[in-house]
Amino acid sequence: MRALVAHSQTDVRLDDDASLAPEGEVVLDVAYSSLNYKDALAVTSRGRIVRRFPTILGIDIAGTVVSCTTEEFKEGDQVVGIAHGLGESDGGGYAEQQRVRAETLVPLADGLDLDLAMAVGTAGVTAMLCVMALERNGLTPDGREVAVTGAAGGVGSIAVMLLARAGYRVVASTGRPEQEPYLRSLGASAIIHRDELSKKGGPLQSERWAGAVDTVGGDTLVNLVAQTAYEGSVASCGMAGGADIQTAVWPFILRNVSILGVSTNKPSKESRIAAWARLAKDLDLDKLRELRRIEPLSKIRELSEEILAGQTRGRVVIDVKS
Ligand SMILES: NC(=O)c1ccc[n+]([C@@H]2O[C@H](COP(=O)([O-])OP(=O)(O)OC[C@H]3O[C@@H](n4cnc5c(N)ncnc54)[C@H](OP(=O)(O)O)[C@@H]3O)[C@@H](O)[C@H]2O)c1
């Protein structure tokens, strides 16, 4: 079986005789995986993502059940897995077949197919969890602006789409002004350059945002928090621009502003199923088809370099059979 295997931190290659992962109740015929920022760090050996060797990479997986040793799934079921150790401590989705823990998998949500599920992937589920976190913290579409940073990327594009469809006024922050038509087609009502949000500013600035989805981190997150209106919140899920933040307590103690941490690493099966059901219902599937491209596994290295350089638009679905 062909798969992309990390034999060590620095030895990552396509093997034609790779083995299924040793642990898991479900054997899958894999149809698609996807490319996330984290995948690219693992493929290029630039991040310490993989926690045991050898491991097949790919943090997303979508396919059809070949066999299952528990009652949960049966042969022919279409299932999806994101994060949850895939491609890190467990075998991932960059393989023609894979053995996966039943706990990692959920049934494909009604309305999606395997390709569209991977167009969503970890990035899309993260965007959904960000929106759900903001809503739990009181965000409603009341005409005020909601910011999305890294908007032309995977998490950002899907966050823009979800928020715009739910009736929010979305301001998309991007470092690629040429992506304005694309971002408007996803529903953004205004575009700002990423430099506006990444320059050093004070810890308390004029109130602008009712809420925000931040995939960039660093000074961008600091500025978003400083500009968030009373009782607003910022869902922080990424670090495409930097991991460190330095701020002061003023937005928290004077404006009741919250930073909501969002991790897609190990949410419960119940919350994954809820997120997928909402994605299937709330996403414009025709637009989702437009914002994803399907690429062969054989191109994974150059695709990884592209995403790390901030050049990828929307989502990349990986066809593991080509
Ligand atoms: N918390 C979680 O569980 C979780 C899950 C998935 C992803 N993430 C994180 O979320 C982030 C986005 O992931 P993704 O898969 O959407 O990646 P992506 O497709 O590469 O999107 C990242 C976007 O960030 C912007 N960007 C890139 N470099 C930047 C820089 N130096 N400064 C400011 N902006 C920059 C670019 O958007 P523009 O060109 O529009 O500016 C880029 O398209 C990553 O940090 C990833 O690790 C976290």
The ligand as an SDF file (V2000), in Angstrom:
LIG
                    3D

 48 52  0  0  0  0  0  0  0  0999 V2000
   -6.4890   25.2160   17.3020 N   0  0  0  0  0  0  0  0  0  0  0  0
   -6.6150   24.2040   16.4540 C   0  0  0  0  0  0  0  0  0  0  0  0
   -7.0580   23.1120   16.8020 O   0  0  0  0  0  0  0  0  0  0  0  0
   -6.2390   24.4430   15.0210 C   0  0  0  0  0  0  0  0  0  0  0  0
   -6.8030   23.6970   14.0000 C   0  0  0  0  0  0  0  0  0  0  0  0
   -6.4980   24.0200   12.6600 C   0  0  0  0  0  0  0  0  0  0  0  0
   -5.6010   25.0440   12.3960 C   0  0  0  0  0  0  0  0  0  0  0  0
   -5.0380   25.7120   13.4360 N   0  0  0  0  0  0  0  0  0  0  0  0
   -4.1020   26.8140   13.1850 C   0  0  0  0  0  0  0  0  0  0  0  0
   -4.7920   27.8490   12.4890 O   0  0  0  0  0  0  0  0  0  0  0  0
   -3.8930   28.5170   11.6150 C   0  0  0  0  0  0  0  0  0  0  0  0
   -4.4670   28.4940   10.2060 C   0  0  0  0  0  0  0  0  0  0  0  0
   -4.5030   27.1560    9.7280 O   0  0  0  0  0  0  0  0  0  0  0  0
   -4.9350   26.8700    8.2160 P   0  0  0  0  0  0  0  0  0  0  0  0
   -4.9380   25.3920    8.0530 O   0  0  0  0  0  0  0  0  0  0  0  0
   -6.1280   27.6900    7.8950 O   0  0  0  0  0  0  0  0  0  0  0  0
   -3.6590   27.4690    7.4480 O   0  0  0  0  0  0  0  0  0  0  0  0
   -3.5990   28.2960    6.0680 P   0  0  0  0  0  0  0  0  0  0  0  0
   -4.5800   27.7580    5.1090 O   0  0  0  0  0  0  0  0  0  0  0  0
   -2.1780   28.3800    5.7240 O   0  0  0  0  0  0  0  0  0  0  0  0
   -4.1030   29.7580    6.4910 O   0  0  0  0  0  0  0  0  0  0  0  0
   -3.3040   30.6260    7.2630 C   0  0  0  0  0  0  0  0  0  0  0  0
   -3.4820   32.0400    6.7360 C   0  0  0  0  0  0  0  0  0  0  0  0
   -2.8540   32.9300    7.6520 O   0  0  0  0  0  0  0  0  0  0  0  0
   -2.3440   34.0550    6.9380 C   0  0  0  0  0  0  0  0  0  0  0  0
   -0.9080   34.1620    7.2140 N   0  0  0  0  0  0  0  0  0  0  0  0
    0.0780   33.3310    6.7720 C   0  0  0  0  0  0  0  0  0  0  0  0
    1.2650   33.7500    7.2280 N   0  0  0  0  0  0  0  0  0  0  0  0
    1.0250   34.8570    7.9630 C   0  0  0  0  0  0  0  0  0  0  0  0
    1.8600   35.7580    8.6890 C   0  0  0  0  0  0  0  0  0  0  0  0
    3.1840   35.5850    8.7620 N   0  0  0  0  0  0  0  0  0  0  0  0
    1.2670   36.7790    9.3240 N   0  0  0  0  0  0  0  0  0  0  0  0
   -0.0680   36.9580    9.2770 C   0  0  0  0  0  0  0  0  0  0  0  0
   -0.8980   36.1540    8.5920 N   0  0  0  0  0  0  0  0  0  0  0  0
   -0.3620   35.1100    7.9600 C   0  0  0  0  0  0  0  0  0  0  0  0
   -2.6300   33.8020    5.4570 C   0  0  0  0  0  0  0  0  0  0  0  0
   -3.8930   34.3980    5.1740 O   0  0  0  0  0  0  0  0  0  0  0  0
   -4.0040   35.7490    4.3160 P   0  0  0  0  0  0  0  0  0  0  0  0
   -3.1710   35.5510    3.0920 O   0  0  0  0  0  0  0  0  0  0  0  0
   -5.4660   35.8960    4.0420 O   0  0  0  0  0  0  0  0  0  0  0  0
   -3.4560   36.8400    5.1910 O   0  0  0  0  0  0  0  0  0  0  0  0
   -2.7980   32.3030    5.4050 C   0  0  0  0  0  0  0  0  0  0  0  0
   -3.5810   31.9080    4.3090 O   0  0  0  0  0  0  0  0  0  0  0  0
   -2.5410   27.8010   11.7550 C   0  0  0  0  0  0  0  0  0  0  0  0
   -1.7590   28.4900   12.6960 O   0  0  0  0  0  0  0  0  0  0  0  0
   -2.9260   26.4440   12.3000 C   0  0  0  0  0  0  0  0  0  0  0  0
   -1.8840   25.8480   13.0290 O   0  0  0  0  0  0  0  0  0  0  0  0
   -5.3290   25.4340   14.7250 C   0  0  0  0  0  0  0  0  0  0  0  0
  1  2  1  0
  2  3  2  0
  2  4  1  0
  4  5  1  0
  4 48  2  0
  5  6  2  0
  6  7  1  0
  7  8  2  0
  8  9  1  0
  8 48  1  0
  9 10  1  0
  9 46  1  0
 10 11  1  0
 11 12  1  0
 11 44  1  0
 12 13  1  0
 13 14  1  0
 14 15  2  0
 14 16  1  0
 14 17  1  0
 17 18  1  0
 18 19  2  0
 18 20  1  0
 18 21  1  0
 21 22  1  0
 22 23  1  0
 23 24  1  0
 23 42  1  0
 24 25  1  0
 25 26  1  0
 25 36  1  0
 26 27  1  0
 26 35  1  0
 27 28  2  0
 28 29  1  0
 29 30  1  0
 29 35  2  0
 30 31  1  0
 30 32  2  0
 32 33  1  0
 33 34  2  0
 34 35  1  0
 36 37  1  0
 36 42  1  0
 37 38  1  0
 38 39  2  0
 38 40  1  0
 38 41  1  0
 42 43  1  0
 44 45  1  0
 44 46  1  0
 46 47  1  0
M  CHG  2   8   1  16  -1
M  END
$$$$
